Amino acid sequence: MYKVNLIKGWKKTGVYRSYRNWILIALSGIAVLLIITYLSLFMRFLYYQKQLTELANRQFLTANATGFTTNELTKTIYALRKLEQVREIYNQYPEFYLYHNFLLKKILRYPNITIDKYTLNREHSVEVAVQSSKLSTLFELIAVLENPQNSKYFALFEINTLRLSKSKQDTKEGYFMDFRLQFNELLLNEKN
Amino acid sequence: MSGKLGVYLKEDLLELVSVTEGGPLRVNDLASLELKVRDIYGDLTLEEEKLLATQASVNRKILESKKLTELDAAVVIPDEKCSLQIIKLPLVSEREILSAIELQSEEFVPYPIDKASFDYQVLSVNKETNEMYLLLIVSLKKVIDQISDYVLSLGVYPTAIEPESTAFFRLIFNSFLEIKENLIMAINIGVNSTQVSLLNKSQQQLVTTNNLGIGALFFYKALENNLNLPRQAAKELFATLGHNDANVLKIVTPPFEEFAKNINKILLSALDKLGALPKQIYLHAPGNEATFSTLFKGNPILQPYQVIPFSQIMLSPAKVVTDPKLLPKLNQFLVSLGAVV
């Protein structure tokens, strides 16, 4: 009723609306494209980061662990990591580095020994768990540690376990030993 | 349910009503925005055009912040920017009406037909006399294009443009306004002219509509000349004219008597045609309703009629619902509301 319209059939509104819709579609498309590009770049960045880490590790190993077998490499990486931790602690407690460098060098002499556990505390008490395929190697290690030349640096040295161990993954037999020792201050005094 | 905007584009101001259709009309928001030009319909200088464009982008941002863009807008322009007339045509089919109007355009359309934008509403058909009466609304295409482009620049889509009077007719005939009288007169006083329409509410019929070449400017000029005032001061003085300003009333009374005589002529012709006179006159005069009410009441010819400003009529609560906070302001946005009913 009394509805008059002076722009009846006017096309401009429709044209504007369709332009507007196309612009919205185009903008949404661009936004989706940008999001996909960003995500792919981010994933590429993560992939390169991973590769870079691997490369850095490989370079590190090449520089520090040439000539080791896979088993030795595992052992070396574990020991080096521990040494790294020790070095950090050394910044605050310099004797740590001295003590543990001393002990790890004794253990790492034997290529077929794998260190399963190595914990240390502020009282210079160390708990070590090692494995070897040969029982004789473990005995050799005990002999080295009990040698008066070395044992004089320990306030305590006790073997908790020495047993035959069988890996769950394979049928290989090995020998497991865990021991605890505590350093006295002799090594530090000698060094000073 | 869909959102829609009712836009009333005055010379220097934009009034918007945001509504949701479906059931009673729900008014969601009201806004009044400045255009920063004296008259958007006038000849704008280059500087004014720049100012209008700058302000349009400001207004667009305001509308965006209110989430009122991207909506369909029904636009109302002042009556004086159109020509409203009831015309008589020989009885033709709906399809042939346009051709008939174009054929007789020189008689009805005040400009060349190719420069005009027009629409019509069939009022009555008399098969006995083979005649039909139409309400013909004509405006300059240039003005309509300018307004549509401006509304588009606000980020809303103009879907309809019409004059103030037809918006009022719908408000009255669709019972949005609580008017009990059957025969009423609606007077819309613009700046340069006045549209006077006689409505029969029960028959939902526009009886007559006439344009008087007297608008508010006629009274501003009287004040300017007599009191040596600039236009703006005269405008403000007229808008705030009260019963106590006897000296000023003396100045505006003679031009109003002239105005009243013209209204009276229309009333008398209505008496001839219908055998009855309206008891109530509903008045729309943006900014000047209080002053004109005073003048109507003080005029011996128009005194017998009850003069009611449109802004004082109650809106039917069954037809329009809104937030209680917006309700007191809603009557000031009647024209914008009329665009969407």
Interface residues (C-beta under 8 A of the other chain):
Chain A: M1 Y2 K3 V4 N5 L6 I7 K8 W10 K12 T13 Y16 R17 R20
Chain B: E70 C82 S117 F118 D119 Y120 Q121 L135 I137 S139 I144 S148 D149 L152 Y157 P158 T159 A160 I161 E162 P163 T166 F169 R170 F173 N174 Q204 L206
